[in-house]
């Protein structure tokens, strides 16, 4: 394991464009299998969850949030898949308390439509004032840019990390899954597939980016039966958009559980969440 590997410099302290902004170094953690000098390993780049407000590349578990115990941290997924021979990378991206510069390449085609239910709850928990959907969209734009930049940096350093850039998969949980979806399908970061754990694209963006005239990496969508409202509706909308575009998509549901499900939670496929991800990775890596 290698911690805090720099991948980009980014601005925080945006203040609606008034600044003054300062630069911070963004980093990721690498969980590398012992290749023993053999062929390049497949890679999995994962982004943590936390409503774009909290969580970290080291820990995004929230034991008090769900009714069925804590979710599994993205870092733990990294450790487990690295033990199976897949190089994993847990990415830090800018969060709402950083007040990040949203950048100049907007991806959200309907920023006023950002779902705010869970975000409002988390801001209340953190003692933060309310925020508008458009302001929240700016935070999301920064996070999406960061995850895309991390994936591109990892691809560019494939030889250093002993990975095969053609077998690199993007993914994440909750906010991190949304970042992965937009990095792959809106920013067009080359990848072999996308794993979205309780993350979706907004309906307008499904129509904007999942179009039949483009090649779309295969997609695994995982959601709980009692997930957040926008996830429950958005999973089918995102899946329908992918199918209409001629893409390969699989939807896996976690019965009974809520948004904060663990990797060992059973799914409607008869596999656990972790095993469902492993099955998808096996197909994509072989292809």
C-alpha positions, 0 to 999 in steps of 0.5 A, a space after each residue: 500500500 502506498 498512501 497520499 500519492 499526488 495527482 493534481 493541484 486544485 483550488 478551494 475557497 471559491 466564495 462564489 468566484 470572489 476568492 481569495 482561493 488557494 491551491 491544495 494537493 489532491 492525492 490517492 492511496 494505491 493498494 497494489 497486488 504483488 505482481 512478482 514481475 508478471 503481466 500488468 494487473 487490472 485496476 479499479 479506481 474508486 471514489 468514496 461516498 458522503 453526500 459530497 460533504 464528508 467521508 474520506 479515501 481512508 474511511 467513508 463508513 457511517 455507523 449511525 446512518 443506516 438501520 442495518 449497521 455500517 456500510 463497507 468503506 471504499 478503502 476496504 473494497 480496495 484492500 479486498 480486491 487488491 488481495 485478489 490481484 486487482 490494483 486498487 486506488 482510493 481517490 481523494 476529491 474536494 468536498 463542500 466544506 472546501 468550497 471548491 472552484 467548480 471549474 470551467 467544464 460543467 457537466 450537469 445540464 440541469 444544475 437546478 435539479 440536483 436532488 437536495 434531500 440527503 444533502 440538506 440532512 448532512 448539512 444539518 448534521 454538520 451544522 452548515 447553513 443551507 445551500 441552493 441546488 445550483 451552489 451544490 452543483 458547483 461542488 459536484 462539478 469539482 468532485 467529478 473533475 477531480 475523480 476524472 483527473 485521478 483516473 487519467 493520472 493513474 492511466 498515465 502512470 500505468 507502468 509505474 503502478 504495474 497496471 494495464 490501462 486498458 483494463 481499468 474500471 471506475 467506481 464508487 459508492 453514493 457521491 463517489 459513484 456519481 463521480 465515477 458515472 460522470 467521469 466515464 460517460 460525460 468526461 469520457 475517461 477511457 475505462 473498461 467498465 463502471 461500478 456504481 454503488 447507489 449512485 446515478 446520473 440525473 435524468 437530463 444527463 442520461 439523455 445528454 450523455 448516454 446516446 446511441 452514437 457513442 461507445 459506452 463502457 459496461 455498467 453495474 448499478 447496485 441499489 438497495 430496496 430502501 435506498 435514497 429516493 433519488 437512487 431508487 428512481 434514478 437506477 432504472 432511469 440510468 439503466 433504461 438510458 444505457 439500454 436505449 443507447 445500446 450499452 451493456 448494463 446490469 442492475 443488482 438490488 439489495 433486498 430490505 437494506 437501505 443506502 448503507 449496506 455492507 459488502 457482504 449483504 445478499 442481493 437479488 442475484 443470490 450473490 453478495 454485493 462484493 461477489 456481484 462486483 467481482 463477477 462484473 470485473 471478471 467479465 470486463 477484465 476478460 473482455 
